[in-house]
């Protein structure tokens, strides 16, 4: 399924899941949030939610051990 075929006003759970997964991979790999390929607000929001989650996961994965130490 190509981006043009799912970037439409009519969307389904499958299209939102696909956009989310794509955004997650972009965020996980350190790509820019500005690279969202979707124009439809709902689908773009799913992609951005995935990007945020992937970016957060990348931050946790790449954190140095000393960053986990809490200072009281």
ROFITOR-306845 format. One record per residue (C-alpha): residue number from 1; chain; y, z, x. Coordinates in Angstrom, 2 decimals. Each point is the difference from the previous one (the first is absolute). Layout:
<atoms>
+-----+------+---------+---------+---------+
: pos : unit :      py :      pz :      px :
+-----+------+---------+---------+---------+
: NUM :    A :       Y :       Z :       X :
...
+-----+------+---------+---------+---------+
</atoms>
This chain:
<atoms>
+-----+------+---------+---------+---------+
: pos : unit :      py :      pz :      px :
+-----+------+---------+---------+---------+
:   1 :    A :    0.00 :    0.00 :    0.00 :
:   2 :    A :    3.31 :   -1.08 :    1.51 :
:   3 :    A :    3.22 :    2.00 :   -0.17 :
:   4 :    A :    1.68 :   -2.64 :   -2.16 :
:   5 :    A :   -2.77 :    0.25 :   -2.57 :
:   6 :    A :    0.36 :    3.78 :   -0.40 :
:   7 :    A :    3.78 :    0.27 :    0.43 :
:   8 :    A :    0.76 :   -0.41 :   -3.66 :
:   9 :    A :    1.28 :    2.09 :   -2.87 :
:  10 :    A :   -3.47 :    0.29 :   -1.53 :
:  11 :    A :   -2.10 :    2.28 :    2.13 :
:  12 :    A :   -3.29 :    1.85 :   -0.18 :
:  13 :    A :   -1.52 :    3.04 :    1.66 :
:  14 :    A :   -1.78 :   -2.35 :    2.41 :
:  15 :    A :    3.27 :   -1.61 :    1.12 :
:  16 :    A :    1.65 :    3.39 :    0.44 :
:  17 :    A :   -2.97 :    1.25 :    2.02 :
:  18 :    A :    0.09 :   -3.09 :    2.21 :
:  19 :    A :    3.73 :    0.39 :    0.61 :
:  20 :    A :   -0.46 :    3.71 :    0.76 :
:  21 :    A :   -2.78 :   -0.70 :    2.51 :
:  22 :    A :    2.08 :   -2.68 :    1.71 :
:  23 :    A :    2.98 :    2.34 :    0.22 :
:  24 :    A :   -2.23 :    2.77 :    1.34 :
:  25 :    A :   -1.22 :   -2.23 :    2.81 :
:  26 :    A :    3.56 :   -1.05 :    0.85 :
:  27 :    A :    1.12 :    3.65 :    0.16 :
:  28 :    A :   -3.05 :    1.05 :    1.98 :
:  29 :    A :    0.59 :   -2.73 :    2.56 :
:  30 :    A :    3.69 :    0.88 :    0.43 :
:  31 :    A :    1.44 :   -3.06 :   -1.72 :
:  32 :    A :    3.42 :    0.21 :   -1.62 :
:  33 :    A :    0.46 :    0.99 :   -3.63 :
:  34 :    A :    2.34 :   -2.98 :   -0.26 :
:  35 :    A :   -2.98 :   -2.35 :    0.32 :
:  36 :    A :   -1.10 :    0.52 :   -3.60 :
:  37 :    A :   -1.02 :   -3.48 :   -1.20 :
:  38 :    A :    0.34 :    0.72 :   -3.72 :
:  39 :    A :    2.98 :   -0.66 :   -2.26 :
:  40 :    A :   -1.32 :    1.54 :   -3.23 :
:  41 :    A :    1.31 :    3.58 :   -0.24 :
:  42 :    A :   -3.28 :    1.53 :   -1.16 :
:  43 :    A :   -2.16 :   -1.74 :    2.61 :
:  44 :    A :    2.56 :    0.66 :    2.75 :
:  45 :    A :   -0.02 :    3.70 :   -0.98 :
:  46 :    A :   -3.80 :    0.10 :    0.39 :
:  47 :    A :    0.29 :   -1.68 :    3.41 :
:  48 :    A :    2.71 :    2.46 :    1.08 :
:  49 :    A :   -2.09 :    2.98 :   -1.17 :
:  50 :    A :   -2.86 :   -1.30 :    2.13 :
:  51 :    A :    2.37 :   -0.55 :    2.93 :
:  52 :    A :    1.29 :    3.59 :   -0.29 :
:  53 :    A :   -3.53 :    1.41 :   -0.07 :
:  54 :    A :   -1.11 :   -2.17 :    2.93 :
:  55 :    A :    3.10 :    0.89 :    2.00 :
:  56 :    A :   -0.57 :    3.71 :   -0.69 :
:  57 :    A :   -3.63 :   -0.33 :    1.10 :
:  58 :    A :    1.04 :   -1.77 :    3.20 :
:  59 :    A :    2.42 :    2.85 :    0.73 :
:  60 :    A :   -2.75 :    2.60 :   -0.43 :
:  61 :    A :   -2.48 :   -2.01 :    2.07 :
:  62 :    A :    2.39 :   -0.54 :    2.90 :
:  63 :    A :    1.42 :    3.53 :    0.07 :
:  64 :    A :   -0.38 :    1.83 :    3.29 :
:  65 :    A :   -1.98 :    3.28 :   -0.09 :
:  66 :    A :    3.06 :    2.09 :    0.99 :
:  67 :    A :    1.78 :   -1.24 :   -3.13 :
:  68 :    A :   -2.59 :    1.95 :   -2.05 :
:  69 :    A :    1.06 :    3.33 :    1.52 :
:  70 :    A :    2.18 :    1.98 :   -2.38 :
:  71 :    A :    2.83 :    2.02 :    1.44 :
:  72 :    A :    0.43 :    3.31 :   -1.79 :
+-----+------+---------+---------+---------+
</atoms>
